């Protein structure tokens, strides 16, 4: 019997960086999904396959190696709890690239944990899966709030707090668009850069985190009221704070400004840790809109919000 789990990608709406320091974030699931299919084996071999490559090792010898470090981290968690003593084949299919900033690591972590739980006949609540997923992310990259894990597990827009872990699903649909900047800086690298930048200015950094938290809190109120104009203003305000933090760039600023200049857009900002990935815009864009920066047409990614969260079935 196979165990098939799928989880949505995600975009950070508000709360980047500050969520790592006990503040609130808003993150939403998108309609692009990643699927993990687990097939039990009769031996102790682990085999993983996706468009990123292949991996094979004995269960007792697995270690976290790119590009499957999050899958392998999830396997290690189950091994250490003595729930896993048999090998399996794991196939990964994704509707989005791991370079797009759509929370692919969170989606594959959530889906792998769900497939493993189904195979091991373990019942986890959604909140327990978020905690477990955050533990895997910490194991792999040392840092991570778990906000994108929460969006992948719950779907829709979630208000997330990391310590203690709190997740609230807000039942609204947002008119969102995403433009990919064309490059990506790993989240852990950006977080470390910010940490070094403010190592001697902890009071200033605390003020910045409080400002971002305030954006998330007020933005959540406008989100519940579906007040897109006010929410767009809050997104613009948080972008200004992220500029101060040092995670933007002239190139990203030009993308943001081009989006803000469109008549149907209420606000635009970086989504995620920054220094690359996606810019998101709230509102409606013309069907024929193209984002052109320095004579280069940037990929406009057709994304919609999704209320569907983590799903798992036995086939």
N, C-alpha and C positions, 0 to 999 in steps of 0.2 A: 504494500500500500504506500502511495506517495502522499506527502504532506506539502501542500501548496499555500504559501502565504504571500500576500501583496500589501504594499504600503505606499502611500502617496509621498511625493516630494514636497518641499515646503519653501516658503519665502518668509523672511523676517520682516515684519511690518514696523515694529518699534521695539526698542530696548537693547539693541546690540551693545556688547561689552559690559554695560551696567548689570545685565542679568547674571554675569559671572561673579558679581559682588553683592548678591543678595537682593537685587532690585527686580522689578516686574518687567516682563516682555510680552509682546503680542506677536504671534506667529501664525501663519495660515497654511493649510494644506492646499496643494494644487492638483489639477486633473491629470498629471503625469505620474505614472505608477511604476514601481519596481517589484518584480515578482521573484521569489525564491521557491524552487521546487526541490524538496529533499526526498531522495529515494534510499531506503535502508539497504545495506549490503550484508552479505553473509560472513565478511571478514572484518578486519579492523583498519581498513584503508579509508582515508578521506580524500575524495576527489572533488575539485571545484572547477566549474567552467563558466565562462562568460565571454562577452566580446573583448574584455580586457586581457584574456589569456586563460591559462590553466594552472592548476596546482594539484599536487599529489603527494601524500605522505602518510606514514603510519600514524594512527591516532595518538600513540604515546610520544610521537616525535614532532607534533605540530608546534609551530611557533609563528608569531605574528609577522607576516611578510607581505609587502605591497605586491599587487593591488588588492589583496583579499584580507587585509589586517582586521577589518571589523567583523567579517565572517569568522575568521579564526579566533578572534577575541571572544565572540559569542560561544564558539565551541569550547574554548578553554573554561569559560564560566560553568558550563554544564559538566565538563569533565571534573572540575575541582569539587563540585557538589556530589560527585559519584553517581550522576544520573546518566552518564554516557560511557558505554563500554564496547560499543559496536560501531563499525564504520558506516559511511553513507556517501552517496553522490549528491552534490549540491549544484544545481543549475540556476544561473541568475540571468534574468532578462529585464531590460529597462527601457522605458519610453523616453528617457532623457539622458544626456551625457553627464558623466561625473565631473566634467569641467565647467558646467553651467551655473553652479552656485545654487542648485535646487535641493540641497540637503540629501544628496545621494548616500552619504555615509550613514545618516540617521535612518533613511528608508531601508537600506540593506541590513542595518543592525536590527531594527524592529521586525522586519520580515523573517530574518534568520532566527531570532529568538522565538518568534511565534511558531515557526515550523518545527524547531527543536522541542518546544513545549508540547506541541501536538503529538510528536513522535514519542516523547517520554511520558505522555499522558499526565501532564502537569497543568493545573489550572492557575493562571495568574489573572489578577484584575488588571484593568488598563493602567491604573496608577503603579502597580507593581512592575509592569512591563516597562514603564517610563523609567522607574528607578533602576531597573536591571540594565536597560539600554544606556543610561547615563554612566553606569559603572563600566560598561564595555568601552564607551568612548574615553573615559578617564584612563582605562587600562591601555588603550591604544595610543592616545596622543597627549595624555597628561592633563589636558584642560577640556572643558566643554560643559555648558550649562544644562543640556538636556532639553532645551526648548524645542529644537527641531525634532527630537524624538517624540515629544508630546504631540506635536502637530501630526506626525506620521501615525501615531497610535490612535489619536482621537478623531482626526479629520476636522474640517471647518477652521474657524478662527479660535485659537485658544489663548487665554490669559495664563501666563506661566510664571511661577515663582520657584526658585531652585532650592531654597533652604529655609524652612522645610519645603519639600516638593508639594506644590499645589497646582492643579490644573482645572481651569474652568472653560468649558466649550461655549462659545458665544454664537448663537444660531443666526448668523447673518451671512449674506453673500456680497463680496466686494467686487467692484469693477476694476480689475488690476491688469496691468501690462508689464512686461519685462523686456529689457534690452540688455543683451550680453555684451560686456565690455571687450571681450576678446582675449582676456587673460585672467589668471587666477593666482592669488597668493594663499598658501595653506593657512587655515584658521590659526593653528598653533603658532605659526611664524608671526602673524599680525598681532596676536595677543602678547607675544614676547616683546615685540617692538614697542607696543604701547606701555608694557610694564617697565621697560628700560627708560622710555621717554619720561615717565613720571616717577621714577624711583626716588628722586630727591624732592618731589613735589606732591606728597601724598594728600595734603589738604586740598590742593587744587584738583587732583584727580577725584577725590571724594565729592567735590562740588559738581564736577562734570557728570559723575554717575547719578547724583541726585537730580540734575537737570534732565538727564535721559529718562530716569524713573518717572519724573513728573510728566514728561511727554507721553510715556506709556499709559500712565494713570488717566490723564485727561483724554488722551486719544481713545482709550477704552470706553469712556463715557460717550464720546461722539460716535464711536463705532456702534454701540448699542442703539443709539438714536438714529443711525444711518444718516448722520449729518456729514456728508462727504466733503463739503467745503471746509468745515472746521477741522475735520480729520486731515485733510490735505495741508492745511496751514501747520498743523502739529508735525506732520512728516517733514515739511520744509524746515521747521524749527529744529527738529532733531538732526537734520542734515547739517545745519549750521554748527551744532555742537560736535558732530563727527569731524567736521573740518578742523575745529579747534583741537580735537584729539589727535589729528594727524593721520587719519586712515583714508582720506580722500586724495585726489590728485587733480591737476589741471584737466587731464583727459576725462576723468569721471565727471568733473564739474561741467564740462561742455555737454556731455550726454544729458545730465540732469537739466541744464538750462534749456536744451533743445526740447526736451519733453515738457517742461513747464511753459514754454512758449506756445504750446498747442492749446487751442480754445477749449477743448473738452477735458483738460487735465487740471485737477485740483492741487496736486502736490507730487513731488518726486524726490527720491533719496536712494542712497546705497541700501542694498539689502544684504545683510550678513556682516562679517567682520571688517570688510573693506579692502582697499588696495587691489581691486579687481572684482571679479564675479559679475553680478547683475545690478542694474539700476531698476527700481520699480516705480511705476507711476499709477496714481489713483485717478480714475475717470475713464473717459472714452477717447480713443484715437481714431482718426480717419482710417478707412480700410486700406488706403494706399500710402499710409504714412511710412516714411523711411527716415531713420536716424543717421544723418551724415555728419561725421566729425573728421576734420582734416582730409576731406575728400574721400573718406572711406565709409561705405555703407555698413552699419553694424547690424548683427542679427537681432531682429525683433522676434521674440519667442511668443508664440500663441499659447498663452496659459489662461486658464480660468480657475477660480477657486473650486474646491470640492469639499463636500460634507462627508465623503467617504473616508474613513480611517483604515486601520489595520483590519485585514480580512484573512481568514485561514480556513482551509477545507481539506478533507481527506479524499483522495481520488484513486 
